[in-house]
Amino acid sequence: MEPLSELPPDVARWLERWALVPDGDLLTTRSSWVLHVRHEASTAMLKVARIPDEAAGFRLLSWWEGQGAARVFESAQGVLLIERASGAGDLAQMAWSGQDDEACRILCDTAARLHAPRRGAMPELHPLEDWFRPLLELATTNTTLAPAAEIASELLATPREVVALHGDLHHENVLDFGERGWLAIDPHGLRGERTFDYANLFTNPDLSDPGRPLATLPGRFERRLEIVVAAAGLDPQRLLRWIVAWTGLSAAWFIGDGDDGAPGAAIDLAINTIARGLLDSGGSGRGRPHGA
């Protein structure tokens, strides 16, 4: 555990201001510093933004008021102090150990709680139209992404059931909080059609650990589609279209960063191909395992 003198000044400042005691090593990500702390005899997590894009997610987490998401104890511009997950459950491990159906249902239940009506006005969030700009721009010169961009444009022009979106809802962003149940962390803070929030689970936990394929296994996509449609009450064709759009966007991020040969891009494009195939067949995937 780093001495206080070795912590970034922006982190040390909030430790002092909120009388926090470090309770682990500092984690540095592209977007933030994260530190386990103790706060008034309770465990907590300090998160300090390193980039402006984190602000919308911080606002959204506060707006949710602990309903379906981690509770915020303290907040300031670019800084959050939130409750720390205390349970031993792990959705990725569940999925890899043969409980993927249950993991999918937990993710759907979490999404439903996050999308439920709230008191007060929705905070300022990133519109989905802006979020998809990298795909729409790159697709003008990348024919592989063109079908996803076309579908994304059509969906963005005709939104349904617009809500505050987590934007990155998958196995590693829904944690076991013990008595409080499964709760979301680290939202991107988007605004758009609720179906979008379900698309990400179809590429995970593979994107987090490409060496342990699950999402791309024969029949797994179709089974997940059946579960999510039933649990979330979604139109299967519309969900398939959002999956095509989302995987195109995710692949565009990899390609735009020069990582078009990365495992993540390959996973995105594999799921994209499965979803487009089901769309072309006019089916929902029920009873037709991929590769069978």
C-alpha positions in Angstrom: 0.0 0.0 0.0 1.5 3.3 -1.1 2.4 5.9 1.5 0.2 9.0 1.4 3.1 11.1 0.1 3.3 8.9 -3.0 -0.4 9.1 -4.0 -1.4 11.6 -6.7 -2.2 15.0 -5.2 -5.8 14.8 -6.5 -6.3 11.6 -4.6 -4.5 12.7 -1.4 -6.6 15.9 -1.3 -9.9 14.0 -1.0 -8.5 11.5 1.5 -7.8 14.4 3.8 -11.0 16.3 3.0 -13.3 13.4 3.7 -11.2 11.9 6.5 -10.6 8.6 4.6 -8.1 5.9 5.5 -6.5 4.0 2.6 -7.4 0.3 2.6 -5.5 -1.1 -0.4 -3.3 -0.2 -3.3 -4.2 2.5 -5.8 -5.6 1.3 -9.1 -4.8 3.6 -12.0 -7.0 3.2 -15.2 -7.2 5.3 -18.3 -10.1 7.3 -16.9 -9.7 7.4 -13.2 -7.8 6.6 -9.9 -9.6 4.1 -7.7 -8.7 3.4 -4.1 -10.2 1.1 -1.4 -10.7 3.2 1.7 -12.4 3.1 5.1 -15.0 5.8 5.8 -16.6 6.2 9.3 -15.8 2.6 10.2 -17.3 1.3 6.9 -15.6 0.1 3.7 -15.8 2.4 0.7 -14.3 3.2 -2.7 -12.8 6.5 -3.7 -12.9 7.2 -7.4 -11.2 10.3 -8.8 -11.7 11.1 -12.5 -8.6 11.6 -14.7 -10.6 12.6 -17.9 -13.7 14.8 -18.3 -15.8 11.9 -19.9 -16.2 10.4 -16.4 -18.5 13.3 -15.3 -21.7 12.0 -16.9 -21.3 8.6 -15.3 -20.6 10.2 -11.9 -23.8 12.3 -12.2 -25.8 9.2 -13.2 -24.6 7.1 -10.3 -25.6 9.9 -7.9 -29.0 10.2 -9.5 -29.7 6.5 -9.1 -29.5 7.0 -5.3 -28.4 3.4 -4.7 -31.3 1.8 -6.5 -29.8 -0.9 -8.7 -26.4 0.7 -8.3 -23.7 1.3 -5.7 -24.7 3.9 -3.2 -22.8 7.3 -3.3 -21.7 8.5 0.2 -20.0 11.7 -1.0 -19.6 13.5 -4.3 -17.9 16.5 -5.8 -16.8 17.6 -9.3 -14.9 14.6 -10.7 -14.9 12.7 -7.4 -17.1 10.0 -5.9 -17.0 8.1 -2.6 -19.2 5.0 -3.1 -20.0 1.8 -1.1 -17.7 -1.1 -1.7 -18.9 -4.6 -2.9 -18.8 -7.0 0.0 -20.1 -10.3 -1.5 -18.2 -13.2 -2.9 -20.3 -13.6 -6.0 -18.8 -13.0 -9.5 -20.9 -13.0 -12.6 -18.0 -13.8 -14.9 -17.1 -16.8 -12.8 -20.8 -17.9 -12.8 -20.9 -17.7 -16.6 -17.7 -19.7 -17.0 -18.8 -22.3 -14.5 -22.0 -23.3 -16.3 -24.4 -20.7 -14.7 -24.4 -18.3 -17.7 -28.2 -18.4 -17.9 -28.5 -17.1 -14.3 -25.8 -14.5 -14.8 -27.8 -13.2 -17.8 -30.9 -13.0 -15.7 -29.1 -11.0 -13.0 -27.8 -8.6 -15.6 -31.3 -8.1 -17.0 -32.8 -7.6 -13.5 -30.1 -5.0 -12.8 -30.8 -3.2 -16.0 -34.6 -3.1 -15.2 -33.9 -1.5 -11.8 -31.6 1.1 -13.4 -34.2 1.9 -16.1 -37.1 2.3 -13.6 -38.7 5.8 -13.4 -37.0 8.2 -11.0 -38.0 11.3 -9.2 -36.5 14.5 -10.6 -35.1 15.4 -13.9 -32.6 13.2 -15.6 -29.0 14.5 -15.2 -27.0 15.7 -18.2 -25.8 12.6 -20.0 -24.2 11.7 -23.3 -26.7 11.2 -26.1 -26.4 7.9 -27.9 -26.1 9.8 -31.1 -22.8 11.3 -30.0 -21.6 8.0 -28.5 -22.0 6.3 -31.9 -20.1 8.9 -33.8 -16.8 6.8 -34.0 -18.7 4.0 -35.8 -20.6 6.3 -38.2 -17.4 8.2 -39.1 -15.1 5.1 -39.5 -17.7 3.2 -41.5 -17.4 5.7 -44.4 -14.0 4.1 -45.1 -14.3 0.7 -43.6 -16.7 -1.6 -45.5 -16.7 -4.2 -42.7 -18.4 -1.7 -40.4 -20.9 -0.3 -42.9 -23.8 -2.6 -42.1 -23.5 -1.9 -38.4 -23.4 1.9 -39.1 -26.5 1.7 -41.4 -28.5 -0.2 -38.7 -27.2 2.2 -36.0 -28.3 5.2 -38.0 -31.8 3.8 -38.4 -32.1 2.9 -34.7 -30.8 6.3 -33.5 -33.4 8.0 -35.8 -36.3 6.1 -34.3 -35.7 5.7 -30.5 -38.1 3.9 -28.3 -38.4 3.9 -24.5 -35.7 6.5 -23.9 -34.1 6.2 -20.5 -30.8 6.9 -18.6 -28.4 4.2 -19.8 -25.6 2.6 -17.9 -23.7 2.3 -21.2 -21.3 -0.5 -20.1 -23.5 -3.1 -18.4 -21.6 -6.4 -18.3 -20.4 -9.1 -15.9 -17.5 -7.0 -14.4 -19.7 -3.9 -13.8 -22.4 -5.6 -11.8 -21.0 -6.8 -8.4 -22.2 -8.7 -5.4 -23.0 -6.3 -2.6 -24.0 -8.9 -0.1 -27.3 -8.1 1.6 -27.9 -5.3 -0.9 -27.8 -7.8 -3.8 -26.3 -7.3 -7.3 -25.6 -3.7 -8.1 -24.0 -1.8 -11.0 -20.9 0.3 -10.9 -19.0 2.5 -13.4 -21.7 3.7 -15.7 -20.8 5.7 -18.8 -23.8 7.9 -18.3 -25.8 7.8 -21.6 -29.3 8.7 -22.7 -31.2 6.7 -25.3 -33.3 3.6 -26.0 -33.3 1.1 -23.2 -32.6 -1.9 -25.5 -29.1 -0.6 -26.1 -28.1 -1.5 -22.5 -28.7 -5.2 -23.0 -26.4 -5.5 -26.1 -23.1 -5.4 -24.2 -23.7 -8.6 -22.3 -23.7 -10.6 -25.6 -19.9 -9.9 -26.0 -18.9 -10.6 -22.4 -17.2 -11.8 -20.3 -15.1 -12.5 -23.4 -14.1 -8.9 -24.0 -12.7 -8.8 -20.5 -10.8 -12.1 -20.9 -10.5 -13.2 -24.6 -8.6 -16.3 -23.5 -11.7 -17.9 -22.0 -14.3 -17.9 -24.9 -17.9 -18.2 -23.9 -20.0 -15.7 -25.8 -18.9 -17.0 -29.1 -19.4 -20.7 -28.3 -21.9 -22.5 -30.6 -25.5 -22.0 -29.4 -24.6 -19.6 -26.6 -25.7 -16.5 -28.4 -29.1 -17.9 -29.3 -29.7 -19.1 -25.7 -28.7 -15.7 -24.3 -31.1 -14.0 -26.8 -34.0 -16.2 -25.7 -33.2 -15.4 -22.0 -32.8 -11.6 -22.4 -35.9 -11.3 -24.6 -38.0 -13.1 -22.0 -36.5 -11.4 -18.9 -36.5 -7.8 -20.3 -39.6 -8.0 -22.5 -37.8 -6.9 -25.6 -38.6 -7.3 -29.3 -36.0 -9.9 -30.5 -35.5 -8.3 -33.9 -34.9 -4.9 -32.4 -32.5 -6.4 -29.9 -30.6 -8.1 -32.7 -30.3 -4.8 -34.5 -28.9 -3.1 -31.4 -26.4 -5.9 -30.9 -25.2 -5.4 -34.5 -24.9 -1.6 -33.9 -23.2 -2.1 -30.5 -20.6 -4.6 -31.8 -19.9 -2.4 -34.7 -19.2 0.5 -32.3 -17.0 -1.6 -30.1 -15.0 -2.9 -33.0 -14.7 0.7 -34.3 -13.1 1.7 -31.0 -10.5 -1.1 -31.4 -9.9 -0.3 -35.1 -9.7 3.5 -34.4 -7.0 2.8 -31.8 -5.0 0.8 -34.3 -6.0 -2.5 -32.7 -8.0 -4.0 -35.5 -6.1 -7.3 -35.0 -6.9 -7.4 -31.3 -8.9 -10.2 -29.8 -11.6 -7.8 -28.7 -12.2 -6.7 -32.3 -12.5 -10.3 -33.4 -15.0 -11.1 -30.7 -17.1 -8.1 -31.6 -17.1 -9.0 -35.3 -17.9 -12.6 -34.5 -21.0 -11.7 -32.5 -21.9 -9.1 -35.1 -21.9 -11.9 -37.8 -24.1 -14.1 -35.7 -26.6 -11.4 -35.0 -26.7 -10.3 -38.6 -27.3 -13.9 -39.7 -30.3 -14.2 -37.4 -31.6 -10.9 -38.7 -31.3 -12.0 -42.3 -33.1 -15.3 -41.5 -35.9 -13.4 -39.8 -35.6 -15.6 -36.7 -35.1 -15.0 -33.0 -32.5 -17.7 -32.7 -34.9 -20.0 -30.8 -34.2 -23.6 -31.7 -31.4 -22.9 -34.2 -28.0 -23.2 -32.4 -25.2 -21.3 -34.3 -23.0 -23.8 -36.1 -25.4 -26.7 -35.7 
